Amino acid sequence: MVATRTSNITARDFQRMSPFRKPDSMWTRTMILFQNRKRPECWEDPTLKLAFDYIRAMDAADSDAKRANVERRIPDVAAALGLQVEAGPTRDELEARLLAGESFDAIAGKIHLPMRVIEVYEKLFYNVSESLRATDWLAQEAVGIYVGMRRAPTRGETWKYMALAAGPAALDMLVADFHGREEPQIPDRSRLAQKARFLVWESTIGFSLPETAAVLDGYLALFLPPQSDAEDSPARQELKRLVERLQSFVDLWATAVAGREAEERAVYKAKRKSHPSNNGRRTAHKETAHGREKNQAEDQNPFAGFSSEGFQNVNSD
């Protein structure tokens, strides 16, 4: 007989440690069970069972009074779900503080929420507290920004990125700057917060020349002394010249590409007139790899990059 080896990992632990899970996998699991008319298994987390009871009771309630009664009976799930649906700065701060590794008690004191609500929210919608050393997974699944995503990160993404990268102190600064709070009192706090937002924005843009020029332009404005203080600074002057040269090159490149595309388009149209398509089939030009790339290039603007002000708008999201 061949001996079989069994694992000591429980089904709950297997689900929790899966590298493919999402932070809100418990809520997703709850909804799947409800939609398939199945009850939670005996090994399921107690918070999942509580959420399942809440969803089933709300579905059965046929009046506002009955739904209000369900919310009174299971207030923690109701409050956690309300935070998730509202998607405001409170939710952004809560998720960022969980990523920063702050305790539930400390978070409750800072954002004025019951600790039990924070515990339920973390389990159902942002289950990261037991995975704080899995930084690659956190960056991909819990923060969710990446190089080349071609938009400025939102307020919540910025806070979560800085919470994971720099911890509670950086997060306190960003949150205080957003709300206009007095604490923490840090010299030049607003400019430091703007620099932090810039760094997060810079980490998301691509590697094209226009985007690189935008990064250098933002760096010039934020990380060197103001022009009035150091107008003749060698570093400032050199960066200015670099940005100007880069922008000039980008302009020339764009003009050359546009002219080349116009020539190719004219040649292509001439070929189509002399070689019409056969029985509605695609032309030979379109069937070639060059033709496919050409068609894609015509649908996309290769210079639709970022402005250097993109990172400044994340507080308004």
C-alpha positions as CSV (number, residue, x, y, z in Angstrom):
1,M,0.0,0.0,0.0
2,V,1.1,3.5,-0.7
3,A,1.0,5.7,2.3
4,T,-1.0,8.9,1.9
5,R,0.0,12.2,3.5
6,T,-2.6,14.4,4.9
7,S,-2.3,18.1,5.6
8,N,-2.9,19.8,8.9
9,I,-4.0,23.0,7.2
10,T,-7.7,23.6,7.7
11,A,-10.0,24.7,5.0
12,R,-10.3,28.2,6.6
13,D,-6.5,28.5,6.8
14,F,-6.1,27.4,3.2
15,Q,-8.6,30.0,2.1
16,R,-6.9,32.7,4.2
17,M,-3.4,31.9,2.9
18,S,-4.2,31.6,-0.7
19,P,-2.0,34.0,-2.8
20,F,-4.9,34.4,-5.2
21,R,-7.4,35.7,-2.8
22,K,-8.7,39.3,-2.7
23,P,-8.9,41.5,0.4
24,D,-12.7,41.2,0.2
25,S,-12.8,37.5,-0.5
26,M,-14.9,36.8,2.6
27,W,-17.7,39.1,1.5
28,T,-17.5,37.5,-2.0
29,R,-17.8,34.1,-0.5
30,T,-20.8,35.2,1.6
31,M,-22.6,36.5,-1.5
32,I,-21.9,33.3,-3.5
33,L,-23.3,31.2,-0.7
34,F,-26.4,33.4,-0.5
35,Q,-27.0,33.5,-4.3
36,N,-26.6,29.7,-4.5
37,R,-29.0,29.1,-1.5
38,K,-26.3,27.4,0.5
39,R,-25.5,27.8,4.2
40,P,-22.0,28.5,5.4
41,E,-19.9,25.4,6.2
42,C,-19.0,24.6,9.8
43,W,-15.4,25.7,9.2
44,E,-16.4,29.2,8.0
45,D,-15.4,32.3,9.9
46,P,-17.9,33.5,12.5
47,T,-17.9,36.9,10.8
48,L,-18.9,35.3,7.5
49,K,-21.8,33.5,9.2
50,L,-22.9,36.8,10.8
51,A,-22.8,38.6,7.4
52,F,-24.7,35.7,5.8
53,D,-27.5,36.0,8.4
54,Y,-27.6,39.8,7.8
55,I,-28.0,39.4,4.0
56,R,-30.6,36.7,4.3
57,A,-32.6,38.7,6.9
58,M,-32.4,41.9,4.8
59,D,-33.6,39.9,1.7
60,A,-36.6,38.5,3.6
61,A,-37.5,41.9,5.0
62,D,-40.4,43.4,3.0
63,S,-40.7,46.8,4.6
64,D,-38.5,49.7,5.8
65,A,-39.5,48.9,9.4
66,K,-38.3,45.3,9.1
67,R,-35.1,46.3,7.4
68,A,-34.4,48.8,10.2
69,N,-35.0,46.1,12.7
70,V,-32.4,43.8,11.0
71,E,-29.9,46.7,11.2
72,R,-30.6,47.1,14.9
73,R,-30.1,43.3,15.5
74,I,-26.8,43.1,13.5
75,P,-25.5,46.6,13.7
76,D,-21.8,45.9,13.1
77,V,-22.3,44.3,9.7
78,A,-24.8,47.1,8.8
79,A,-22.2,49.8,9.7
80,A,-19.3,48.0,7.9
81,L,-21.4,47.6,4.7
82,G,-22.4,51.3,4.9
83,L,-18.7,52.2,5.0
84,Q,-18.0,50.1,2.0
85,V,-20.9,51.5,0.0
86,E,-20.2,55.1,0.9
87,A,-16.6,54.9,-0.4
88,G,-15.6,58.2,1.3
89,P,-12.5,59.5,3.1
90,T,-13.4,57.5,6.3
91,R,-13.2,54.3,4.3
92,D,-10.0,55.4,2.7
93,E,-8.4,56.3,6.0
94,L,-9.6,53.0,7.6
95,E,-8.1,50.9,4.9
96,A,-4.8,52.8,4.9
97,R,-4.5,52.5,8.6
98,L,-5.0,48.8,8.4
99,L,-2.3,48.6,5.8
100,A,0.0,50.7,8.1
101,G,-0.3,48.0,10.7
102,E,-2.1,50.0,13.3
103,S,-4.2,48.2,15.9
104,F,-8.0,48.1,15.8
105,D,-8.0,50.1,19.1
106,A,-5.7,52.8,17.8
107,I,-7.7,53.1,14.6
108,A,-10.9,53.4,16.5
109,G,-9.5,56.3,18.5
110,K,-8.3,58.1,15.3
111,I,-11.4,57.8,13.1
112,H,-14.0,57.6,15.8
113,L,-15.6,54.2,14.9
114,P,-16.5,51.4,17.2
115,M,-13.7,48.8,17.3
116,R,-16.1,46.0,16.6
117,V,-17.2,47.7,13.3
118,I,-13.5,48.0,12.3
119,E,-13.0,44.3,13.0
120,V,-16.0,43.3,10.9
121,Y,-15.0,45.6,8.1
122,E,-11.5,44.2,8.1
123,K,-12.7,40.6,7.9
124,L,-15.3,41.2,5.2
125,F,-13.9,43.9,3.0
126,Y,-10.2,44.5,3.6
127,N,-8.7,41.4,5.2
128,V,-5.0,42.4,5.3
129,S,-4.1,42.5,9.0
130,E,-2.8,38.9,9.0
131,S,-0.8,39.4,5.9
132,L,1.2,42.5,6.6
133,R,4.5,40.8,5.7
134,A,3.2,39.7,2.3
135,T,4.2,43.1,0.8
136,D,4.1,42.0,-2.9
137,W,0.5,40.7,-2.4
138,L,-0.5,43.8,-0.5
139,A,0.9,46.1,-3.2
140,Q,-0.9,44.3,-6.0
141,E,-4.2,43.4,-4.3
142,A,-4.7,45.8,-1.4
143,V,-3.2,49.0,-2.9
144,G,-3.9,48.2,-6.6
145,I,-1.8,50.8,-8.5
146,Y,0.8,49.9,-11.0
147,V,3.3,51.4,-13.5
148,G,1.6,52.6,-16.6
149,M,-2.0,52.7,-15.4
150,R,-2.3,56.0,-17.3
151,R,-4.2,58.0,-14.6
152,A,-3.4,59.8,-11.4
153,P,-4.0,57.6,-8.3
154,T,-7.1,58.4,-6.2
155,R,-6.9,59.8,-2.7
156,G,-7.5,56.3,-1.2
157,E,-4.8,54.7,-3.4
158,T,-2.3,57.5,-2.4
159,W,-3.0,57.0,1.3
160,K,-2.7,53.2,1.1
161,Y,0.5,53.4,-1.0
162,M,2.2,55.7,1.5
163,A,0.8,53.7,4.5
164,L,2.4,50.5,3.1
165,A,5.6,52.3,2.0
166,A,6.2,54.6,4.9
167,G,3.9,53.7,7.8
168,P,1.6,55.6,10.2
169,A,3.6,58.8,10.4
170,A,3.4,59.5,6.7
171,L,-0.3,58.6,6.7
172,D,-1.0,60.9,9.6
173,M,0.5,63.8,7.7
174,L,-1.5,63.1,4.5
175,V,-4.8,62.7,6.4
176,A,-4.2,65.8,8.5
177,D,-3.4,67.8,5.3
178,F,-6.6,66.6,3.6
179,H,-8.9,67.4,6.6
180,G,-7.0,70.6,7.7
181,R,-6.3,69.2,11.2
182,E,-3.9,70.9,13.5
183,E,-2.1,67.7,14.5
184,P,0.5,66.6,13.7
185,Q,2.3,69.9,13.6
186,I,5.2,69.4,11.1
187,P,7.2,72.3,9.6
188,D,6.1,72.9,6.0
189,R,3.5,70.0,6.3
190,S,1.4,71.0,3.3
191,R,4.4,70.9,1.0
192,L,5.6,67.6,2.4
193,A,2.1,66.1,1.8
194,Q,2.2,67.4,-1.8
195,K,5.6,65.7,-2.3
196,A,4.2,62.5,-1.0
197,R,1.3,62.7,-3.5
198,F,3.8,63.4,-6.2
199,L,5.9,60.4,-5.4
200,V,2.9,58.1,-5.5
201,W,1.8,59.6,-8.8
202,E,5.3,59.3,-10.3
203,S,5.3,55.6,-9.4
204,T,2.2,54.9,-11.6
205,I,3.1,56.6,-14.9
206,G,4.8,54.9,-17.8
207,F,8.1,55.4,-19.4
208,S,7.3,57.4,-22.5
209,L,9.1,60.7,-23.2
210,P,6.1,63.0,-22.5
211,E,5.5,61.3,-19.2
212,T,9.2,61.5,-18.2
213,A,9.1,65.2,-19.1
214,A,6.1,65.6,-16.8
215,V,7.9,63.9,-13.9
216,L,10.9,66.1,-14.3
217,D,8.8,69.2,-14.4
218,G,7.0,68.2,-11.2
219,Y,10.3,67.3,-9.5
220,L,11.7,70.7,-10.5
221,A,8.7,72.5,-8.9
222,L,8.6,70.4,-5.7
223,F,12.0,69.1,-4.7
224,L,14.2,72.1,-5.5
225,P,14.1,75.4,-3.6
226,P,11.5,77.9,-4.9
227,Q,12.7,80.0,-7.8
228,S,12.6,83.1,-5.7
229,D,15.0,81.6,-3.2
230,A,17.4,80.0,-5.6
231,E,16.8,81.4,-9.1
232,D,20.5,80.9,-10.1
233,S,20.8,77.4,-8.5
234,P,23.0,75.3,-10.8
235,A,20.9,72.2,-10.2
236,R,17.7,74.2,-11.0
237,Q,19.2,75.6,-14.2
238,E,20.5,72.3,-15.3
239,L,17.1,70.6,-14.8
240,K,15.4,73.4,-16.6
241,R,17.7,72.9,-19.6
242,L,17.1,69.1,-19.5
243,V,13.3,69.5,-19.4
244,E,13.5,72.0,-22.3
245,R,15.7,69.7,-24.4
246,L,13.5,66.7,-23.7
247,Q,10.3,68.6,-24.6
248,S,11.8,69.9,-27.8
249,F,12.8,66.4,-28.7
250,V,9.3,65.1,-27.9
251,D,7.8,67.8,-30.1
252,L,10.1,67.0,-33.0
253,W,9.4,63.3,-32.6
254,A,5.6,63.8,-32.6
255,T,5.8,65.9,-35.7
256,A,7.9,63.3,-37.5
257,V,5.6,60.4,-36.5
258,A,2.5,62.4,-37.5
259,G,4.1,63.1,-41.0
260,R,5.1,59.5,-41.4
261,E,1.7,58.3,-40.5
262,A,0.1,60.7,-43.0
263,E,2.4,59.3,-45.8
264,E,1.6,55.7,-44.9
265,R,-2.1,56.5,-44.8
266,A,-2.0,58.0,-48.3
267,V,-0.1,55.0,-49.6
268,Y,-2.6,52.6,-48.0
269,K,-5.6,54.4,-49.5
270,A,-4.0,54.3,-52.9
271,K,-3.4,50.5,-52.6
272,R,-7.0,49.9,-51.5
273,K,-8.3,51.7,-54.6
274,S,-6.2,49.5,-56.9
275,H,-6.8,46.3,-54.9
276,P,-10.4,46.2,-53.6
277,S,-11.3,43.6,-51.1
278,N,-12.5,40.2,-52.4
279,N,-16.1,39.2,-51.3
280,G,-16.0,41.3,-48.1
281,R,-12.7,39.7,-46.9
282,R,-10.1,41.8,-45.1
283,T,-7.5,43.2,-47.4
284,A,-4.0,41.7,-47.4
285,H,-2.6,44.8,-45.9
286,K,-4.8,44.4,-42.8
287,E,-3.9,40.7,-42.5
288,T,-0.3,41.5,-42.1
289,A,1.3,42.1,-38.7
290,H,2.2,45.6,-39.9
291,G,-1.4,46.3,-40.8
292,R,-2.7,45.2,-37.4
293,E,-0.2,47.4,-35.6
294,K,-1.1,50.3,-38.0
295,N,-4.8,49.9,-37.2
296,Q,-4.2,49.9,-33.5
297,A,-2.0,52.9,-33.8
298,E,-4.7,54.9,-35.6
299,D,-7.1,54.2,-32.7
300,Q,-4.8,55.3,-30.0
301,N,-3.1,58.6,-29.3
302,P,0.5,57.8,-28.4
303,F,0.9,61.1,-26.8
304,A,-2.1,60.9,-24.4
305,G,0.1,61.1,-21.3
306,F,0.0,62.9,-18.1
307,S,0.2,66.6,-17.1
308,S,2.6,67.5,-14.4
309,E,-0.5,68.7,-12.4
310,G,-2.1,65.2,-12.3
311,F,-0.8,64.3,-8.9
312,Q,-2.1,67.4,-7.4
313,N,-5.8,66.4,-7.9
314,V,-5.9,63.3,-5.8
315,N,-7.3,65.1,-2.7
316,S,-10.4,66.0,-4.6
317,D,-11.4,62.4,-5.5
